[in-house]
């Protein structure tokens, strides 16, 4: 009787679990492997957003061309002068419902109007979500349609202190009309999205270890027939463990990032959260998880208090102060310089990361675009948006400051789509693209 009880318990626990593992090994999430690529130089795009407009004094160079001087706000990017293109005169020409903060955010990358809605902003016209896809998602869709460029995620949307609430002030990415894409602001959640199957594998390996121990405990007091069954299960479980370990080694081109523990999503942790997100972004590129990324700092009307810069006021309230209030302008320069430092950190990480299969830098194959929902904070203008690009260029003439004559954002996004290989005829509102991509 004792042997029958032991055998029944074994079949209900150890044996049953072991027999279930062949199905587990077929999970797509556990078996995804970075594919071999024929093209060692993929094209990548990053769009970085910071809010509340840009200071006029300290950002725009005083002279055009390749000999432009990087003023105080841009000094952190001095090392990337030859790979920088700064464009003055790009305007968000989308009008209609909503206020300029709402249109500046949700129409920035879509080049399309907002639906009518019930979200009331600072104007007399409430609004809803954008009516079209954003350029990052459009380029993602194009790349994902090609076997040579398809990646696991296509795009990843990183956030830094973006609030949980969903409205036109907080969303710049759209999968289509009325389809806002939420950025992930928690680095640990982003890691789980990128590498969560590693935890699944670790859990399975842990269960397999428990199964092996249970098999050993079950050897005592069973008959010869059951011993053969136990040995068979033991070999099977050991092979499963070896297969899982080998797949873990083969899966990624570089080691998944190890994040610091217990960094809480608070205002004062914003610098560390930003670094974690940018480190994840580059790590994801290195493992070819995606070729498009957005990095969104806070939101339109973002009110971060940058106490690490000795700025106690919220960013949005400071941006409303007049240009002749020198104390506020100095603080805004510090804030914008800090955002430029984040851009520089990201570019340095990309430059320091070797392109897999080549001796070149990952930055050579990446275009990083830094922009804003407003041209200037206190006027809420959608003209002369700060547009700065760093990286390989993909055909753009880099290493200069240039001015264009009130060119719509849609024509700039069209030019970037063409640079990425996506030969769109138009993007966003067609009437704003009649002259084609802007020549840069």
C-alpha positions as CSV (number, residue, x, y, z in Angstrom):
1,X,0.0,0.0,0.0
2,X,2.8,2.4,0.9
3,X,4.4,1.9,-2.6
4,X,1.1,2.7,-4.3
5,X,0.7,5.9,-2.3
6,X,4.3,7.0,-3.1
7,X,3.7,6.2,-6.8
8,X,0.4,8.1,-6.9
9,X,1.9,11.1,-5.2
10,X,4.8,11.1,-7.6
11,X,2.6,10.9,-10.7
12,X,0.5,13.8,-9.3
13,X,3.4,16.0,-8.6
14,X,6.8,15.3,-10.1
15,X,5.8,13.1,-13.0
16,X,2.9,15.2,-14.0
17,X,4.9,18.4,-14.0
18,X,7.8,16.9,-15.9
19,X,5.4,15.5,-18.5
20,X,4.0,19.0,-19.0
21,X,7.3,20.6,-19.8
22,X,7.4,19.7,-23.6
23,X,4.5,22.1,-24.1
24,X,6.3,24.8,-22.1
25,X,9.4,24.6,-24.2
26,X,7.3,25.7,-27.3
27,X,6.3,29.0,-25.8
28,X,7.1,31.7,-28.3
29,X,8.2,34.1,-25.5
30,X,10.9,31.6,-24.4
31,X,12.2,30.7,-27.8
32,X,12.5,34.1,-29.6
33,X,16.1,34.5,-30.9
34,X,17.6,37.5,-32.5
35,X,17.7,36.6,-36.2
36,X,20.8,36.6,-38.3
37,X,20.9,39.7,-40.5
38,X,22.4,40.0,-44.0
39,X,22.7,43.8,-43.6
40,X,25.2,44.7,-40.8
41,X,24.2,48.4,-40.9
42,X,20.5,48.7,-39.9
43,X,18.9,52.1,-39.7
44,X,17.5,53.2,-36.4
45,X,15.4,56.2,-35.2
46,X,15.0,57.8,-31.8
47,X,12.7,60.7,-31.1
48,X,13.3,62.5,-27.8
49,X,10.8,64.9,-26.4
50,X,11.1,67.6,-23.7
51,X,8.3,70.0,-22.9
52,X,7.3,73.7,-22.4
53,X,9.2,75.3,-25.3
54,X,12.8,76.4,-25.6
55,X,14.7,79.5,-24.4
56,X,15.5,81.9,-27.3
57,X,18.8,83.0,-25.8
58,X,21.2,80.1,-25.4
59,X,19.8,77.6,-27.9
60,X,19.8,78.9,-31.4
61,X,23.2,79.6,-32.9
62,X,23.9,83.1,-34.2
63,X,25.4,82.0,-37.5
64,X,24.3,79.5,-40.1
65,X,26.4,76.8,-41.8
66,X,29.1,74.4,-40.7
67,X,30.9,77.0,-38.5
68,X,28.0,77.6,-36.2
69,X,28.8,78.0,-32.5
70,X,27.0,75.9,-30.0
71,X,25.6,78.3,-27.4
72,X,25.3,77.5,-23.7
73,X,22.3,75.1,-23.9
74,X,23.9,73.0,-26.6
75,X,27.4,72.8,-25.1
76,X,26.9,69.2,-23.8
77,X,26.7,68.1,-27.5
78,X,29.9,69.9,-28.5
79,X,31.7,66.5,-29.1
80,X,29.0,65.6,-31.6
81,X,29.2,68.8,-33.7
82,X,30.1,67.0,-36.9
83,X,27.1,64.7,-36.5
84,X,24.7,67.4,-35.5
85,X,22.1,69.1,-37.7
86,X,20.1,71.9,-36.1
87,X,17.1,73.2,-38.1
88,X,15.3,76.5,-37.4
89,X,12.0,77.3,-39.0
90,X,10.1,74.0,-38.6
91,X,6.5,74.8,-37.5
92,X,3.5,72.8,-36.3
93,X,0.8,74.1,-38.7
94,X,-2.0,71.9,-37.3
95,X,-4.9,73.9,-36.1
96,X,-8.5,73.1,-35.1
97,X,-9.8,71.9,-31.8
98,X,-7.7,72.0,-28.6
99,X,-5.2,74.4,-27.2
100,X,-1.6,74.8,-28.4
101,X,-0.2,72.5,-25.6
102,X,-2.6,69.8,-26.7
103,X,-2.0,70.2,-30.5
104,X,1.7,70.7,-29.8
105,X,1.9,67.3,-28.1
106,X,-0.6,65.1,-29.9
107,X,-0.2,66.6,-33.4
108,X,3.6,66.9,-33.1
109,X,4.4,63.5,-34.6
110,X,1.1,62.8,-36.3
111,X,0.9,65.9,-38.4
112,X,-2.9,65.6,-38.1
113,X,-5.7,67.3,-36.3
114,X,-7.4,66.3,-33.1
115,X,-10.8,64.7,-33.1
116,X,-13.6,66.7,-31.5
117,X,-13.9,65.6,-27.8
118,X,-14.7,66.6,-24.3
119,X,-11.2,67.2,-23.0
120,X,-11.1,70.9,-22.1
121,X,-7.7,72.7,-22.4
122,X,-6.8,76.4,-22.4
123,X,-8.9,77.2,-25.4
124,X,-12.7,77.4,-26.0
125,X,-12.5,74.2,-28.1
126,X,-12.3,70.9,-26.2
127,X,-10.7,68.1,-28.1
128,X,-10.0,64.4,-28.2
129,X,-7.2,62.2,-29.6
130,X,-5.2,62.8,-32.9
131,X,-6.7,61.7,-36.2
132,X,-3.7,59.9,-37.5
133,X,-0.6,57.6,-37.0
134,X,2.6,59.2,-35.6
135,X,5.8,59.1,-37.7
136,X,7.5,56.7,-35.3
137,X,4.7,54.2,-35.6
138,X,4.5,54.7,-39.4
139,X,8.2,53.9,-39.8
140,X,7.9,51.0,-37.4
141,X,5.1,49.6,-39.5
142,X,7.3,49.9,-42.6
143,X,10.3,48.2,-41.0
144,X,8.2,45.4,-39.6
145,X,6.9,44.6,-43.1
146,X,10.4,43.6,-44.2
147,X,12.0,40.3,-43.2
148,X,15.4,41.9,-43.2
149,X,14.4,44.7,-40.8
150,X,11.7,43.0,-38.7
151,X,12.4,42.9,-35.0
152,X,10.6,41.5,-31.9
153,X,8.9,44.8,-31.0
154,X,9.4,47.1,-33.9
155,X,9.3,50.1,-31.6
156,X,9.6,50.8,-27.8
157,X,8.1,53.9,-26.2
158,X,10.1,55.0,-23.1
159,X,8.9,57.6,-20.7
160,X,10.5,59.5,-17.8
161,X,8.0,60.8,-15.2
162,X,5.1,60.6,-17.6
163,X,1.9,60.6,-15.5
164,X,-0.5,57.6,-15.6
165,X,-3.4,59.8,-16.8
166,X,-4.2,59.6,-20.5
167,X,-5.1,62.8,-22.4
168,X,-3.7,64.7,-25.4
169,X,-1.1,66.4,-23.2
170,X,0.5,63.1,-22.3
171,X,0.5,61.2,-25.6
172,X,2.6,61.9,-28.7
173,X,2.7,58.4,-30.2
174,X,-0.3,57.1,-32.1
175,X,-0.8,53.6,-33.7
176,X,-3.6,55.2,-35.9
177,X,-6.5,57.5,-35.6
178,X,-7.8,57.6,-32.0
179,X,-5.2,55.1,-30.9
180,X,-2.7,56.7,-28.5
181,X,0.3,54.6,-27.5
182,X,1.2,55.0,-23.8
183,X,4.9,55.3,-23.0
184,X,6.3,53.0,-20.3
185,X,7.8,55.2,-17.5
186,X,8.7,52.6,-15.0
187,X,12.1,51.1,-16.0
188,X,11.4,47.9,-14.3
189,X,8.2,47.5,-16.3
190,X,10.1,48.3,-19.5
191,X,12.7,45.7,-18.6
192,X,9.9,43.1,-18.0
193,X,8.5,43.9,-21.5
194,X,11.9,43.6,-23.1
195,X,13.3,40.6,-21.2
196,X,10.4,39.3,-19.1
197,X,10.8,35.8,-20.6
198,X,14.1,35.6,-18.8
199,X,12.1,35.5,-15.6
200,X,9.9,32.8,-17.1
201,X,13.0,30.8,-17.9
202,X,14.4,31.3,-14.4
203,X,11.1,30.2,-12.9
204,X,11.1,27.1,-15.1
205,X,14.7,26.3,-14.2
206,X,13.7,26.6,-10.5
207,X,10.7,24.3,-11.0
208,X,13.0,21.8,-12.8
209,X,15.4,21.9,-9.9
210,X,12.5,21.1,-7.5
211,X,11.4,18.3,-9.8
212,X,14.9,16.8,-9.7
213,X,14.9,16.9,-5.9
214,X,11.5,15.3,-5.8
215,X,12.6,12.5,-8.1
216,X,15.6,11.8,-5.8
217,X,13.3,11.7,-2.7
218,X,10.9,9.4,-4.5
219,X,13.6,6.7,-5.2
220,X,13.3,5.4,-1.7
221,X,10.6,2.7,-1.3
222,X,9.6,2.2,-5.0
223,X,9.8,-0.9,-7.0
224,X,12.1,-1.6,-10.0
225,X,9.4,-0.6,-12.6
226,X,9.0,2.8,-10.9
227,X,12.7,3.3,-10.6
228,X,13.0,3.0,-14.4
229,X,10.2,5.6,-14.8
230,X,12.0,7.9,-12.3
231,X,15.3,7.6,-14.1
232,X,13.6,8.3,-17.4
233,X,12.0,11.5,-15.9
234,X,15.3,12.5,-14.4
235,X,17.1,12.4,-17.7
236,X,14.2,14.2,-19.4
237,X,14.2,17.0,-16.8
238,X,18.0,17.3,-16.9
239,X,17.8,17.7,-20.7
240,X,15.1,20.3,-20.4
241,X,17.3,22.3,-18.0
242,X,20.3,22.1,-20.4
243,X,18.1,23.2,-23.3
244,X,16.8,26.2,-21.4
245,X,20.3,27.2,-20.3
246,X,21.6,26.9,-23.9
247,X,18.7,29.0,-25.3
248,X,19.4,31.7,-22.8
249,X,23.0,31.9,-23.9
250,X,22.1,32.0,-27.6
251,X,19.3,34.4,-27.4
252,X,20.8,37.9,-27.0
253,X,23.7,39.5,-28.8
254,X,24.7,41.3,-25.6
255,X,23.9,40.7,-21.9
256,X,20.5,42.2,-20.9
257,X,21.0,45.2,-18.7
258,X,21.1,44.9,-14.9
259,X,19.1,47.7,-13.4
260,X,19.8,49.1,-9.9
261,X,17.3,48.0,-7.3
262,X,14.4,49.9,-5.8
263,X,14.6,53.2,-7.7
264,X,11.2,54.8,-6.9
265,X,9.4,56.8,-9.6
266,X,9.6,60.2,-7.8
267,X,10.4,63.7,-9.0
268,X,13.8,63.8,-7.3
269,X,14.8,60.5,-8.9
270,X,14.2,61.8,-12.4
271,X,17.9,61.9,-13.3
272,X,18.4,58.3,-12.3
273,X,15.2,57.2,-14.0
274,X,16.3,58.9,-17.2
275,X,19.6,57.2,-17.1
276,X,18.0,53.8,-16.6
277,X,15.6,54.3,-19.5
278,X,18.4,55.4,-21.8
279,X,20.6,52.5,-20.8
280,X,17.7,50.2,-21.6
281,X,17.1,51.9,-24.9
282,X,20.6,51.3,-26.1
283,X,20.6,47.8,-24.7
284,X,17.5,47.0,-26.6
285,X,19.0,48.4,-29.8
286,X,22.1,46.3,-29.2
287,X,19.9,43.1,-29.0
288,X,17.9,44.2,-32.1
289,X,14.7,44.1,-30.2
290,X,13.5,47.2,-32.0
291,X,14.8,49.8,-34.5
292,X,12.5,52.7,-33.5
293,X,12.3,54.3,-30.1
294,X,10.7,57.3,-28.5
295,X,11.9,58.9,-25.2
296,X,9.4,61.2,-23.7
297,X,10.3,63.4,-20.7
298,X,7.3,64.2,-18.6
299,X,4.5,65.7,-20.8
300,X,3.2,68.9,-22.4
301,X,2.8,71.3,-19.5
302,X,5.2,69.1,-17.6
303,X,5.8,70.5,-14.1
304,X,9.0,68.7,-13.0
305,X,10.8,70.5,-10.2
306,X,14.5,70.2,-10.9
307,X,15.9,70.6,-7.5
308,X,19.1,68.9,-8.5
309,X,19.7,72.1,-10.6
310,X,18.7,74.4,-7.7
311,X,15.4,75.1,-9.4
312,X,12.4,74.8,-7.0
313,X,9.7,76.1,-9.3
314,X,7.9,73.7,-11.7
315,X,9.1,73.8,-15.2
316,X,5.7,74.7,-16.8
317,X,5.1,77.7,-14.5
318,X,8.7,79.0,-15.1
319,X,8.1,78.8,-18.9
320,X,5.3,81.3,-18.6
321,X,7.5,84.0,-17.1
322,X,8.4,86.9,-19.5
323,X,11.7,86.9,-21.4
324,X,12.9,90.0,-19.4
325,X,12.7,88.1,-16.1
326,X,16.4,87.2,-16.1
327,X,16.2,84.9,-13.0
328,X,13.6,82.7,-14.7
329,X,15.4,82.7,-18.0
330,X,18.6,81.5,-16.2
331,X,16.6,78.7,-14.6
332,X,15.0,77.8,-17.9
333,X,18.5,77.7,-19.5
334,X,19.6,75.3,-16.8
335,X,16.6,73.1,-17.4
336,X,17.1,73.0,-21.2
337,X,20.8,72.4,-20.8
338,X,20.0,69.4,-18.5
339,X,17.7,68.0,-21.3
340,X,20.6,68.5,-23.7
341,X,22.8,66.6,-21.3
342,X,20.4,63.7,-21.5
343,X,20.6,63.8,-25.3
344,X,24.4,63.9,-25.1
345,X,24.4,60.9,-22.7
346,X,22.2,58.9,-25.1
347,X,24.5,59.8,-28.0
348,X,27.6,58.8,-26.0
349,X,26.1,55.5,-25.1
350,X,25.2,54.8,-28.8
351,X,28.7,55.9,-29.9
352,X,30.4,53.7,-27.3
353,X,28.3,50.7,-28.4
354,X,29.8,48.7,-31.3
355,X,27.5,47.9,-34.2
356,X,27.2,44.1,-34.1
357,X,29.1,42.5,-36.9
358,X,31.0,45.7,-37.8
359,X,33.8,47.8,-36.3
360,X,31.6,50.9,-36.4
361,X,29.6,52.7,-33.8
362,X,25.9,52.2,-33.3
363,X,25.4,56.0,-33.5
364,X,26.6,55.8,-37.1
365,X,23.4,53.9,-37.9
366,X,21.0,55.9,-35.7
367,X,19.3,59.2,-36.1
368,X,18.4,60.8,-32.7
369,X,15.9,63.7,-33.0
370,X,15.3,66.1,-30.1
371,X,12.1,68.2,-30.2
372,X,9.5,70.0,-28.1
373,X,5.7,70.7,-28.3
374,X,6.3,74.5,-28.4
375,X,8.7,76.9,-29.9
376,X,8.7,79.2,-26.9
377,X,6.9,78.7,-23.6
378,X,5.4,82.0,-22.6
379,X,3.9,82.7,-26.1
380,X,2.7,79.1,-26.6
381,X,3.9,79.4,-30.2
382,X,3.9,76.4,-32.5
383,X,6.5,78.1,-34.8
384,X,10.2,77.5,-34.8
385,X,10.1,74.3,-32.9
386,X,13.5,73.2,-31.6
387,X,14.6,70.5,-34.0
388,X,18.0,69.0,-33.4
389,X,19.3,65.8,-35.0
390,X,22.4,63.8,-34.1
391,X,23.8,60.7,-35.7
392,X,24.5,59.0,-39.0
393,X,22.3,61.4,-41.0
394,X,21.1,58.9,-43.6
395,X,21.8,61.3,-46.4
396,X,21.2,64.5,-44.5
397,X,24.1,67.0,-44.6
398,X,25.2,66.9,-40.9
399,X,27.5,69.2,-39.0
400,X,25.7,72.5,-39.5
401,X,22.9,74.9,-38.5
402,X,20.4,75.7,-41.2
403,X,17.2,77.7,-41.5
404,X,14.1,76.8,-43.4
405,X,11.2,79.0,-44.2
406,X,8.2,78.0,-42.0
407,X,8.3,74.4,-43.1
408,X,5.6,72.1,-41.7
409,X,6.6,69.3,-39.3
410,X,4.9,67.0,-41.8
411,X,7.6,67.7,-44.4
412,X,10.4,67.1,-41.9
413,X,8.8,63.7,-40.9
414,X,8.4,62.9,-44.6
415,X,12.2,63.6,-45.1
416,X,13.1,61.4,-42.1
417,X,10.8,58.6,-43.4
418,X,12.6,58.8,-46.8
419,X,16.0,58.7,-45.0
420,X,14.8,55.5,-43.2
421,X,14.0,54.0,-46.6
422,X,10.2,54.6,-46.4
423,X,9.3,56.4,-49.6
424,X,6.0,57.9,-48.5
425,X,4.3,60.4,-50.9
426,X,2.7,62.2,-48.0
427,X,2.4,62.2,-44.2
428,X,-0.2,63.7,-41.9
429,X,-2.4,66.3,-43.6
430,X,-1.7,66.0,-47.3
431,X,-2.1,69.7,-48.0
432,X,0.9,70.4,-45.8
433,X,3.1,68.0,-47.8
434,X,2.4,69.3,-51.3
435,X,6.0,70.5,-51.6
436,X,7.4,67.1,-50.6
437,X,10.0,66.3,-48.0
438,X,12.1,69.3,-46.8
439,X,15.5,69.4,-48.3
440,X,18.2,69.2,-45.7
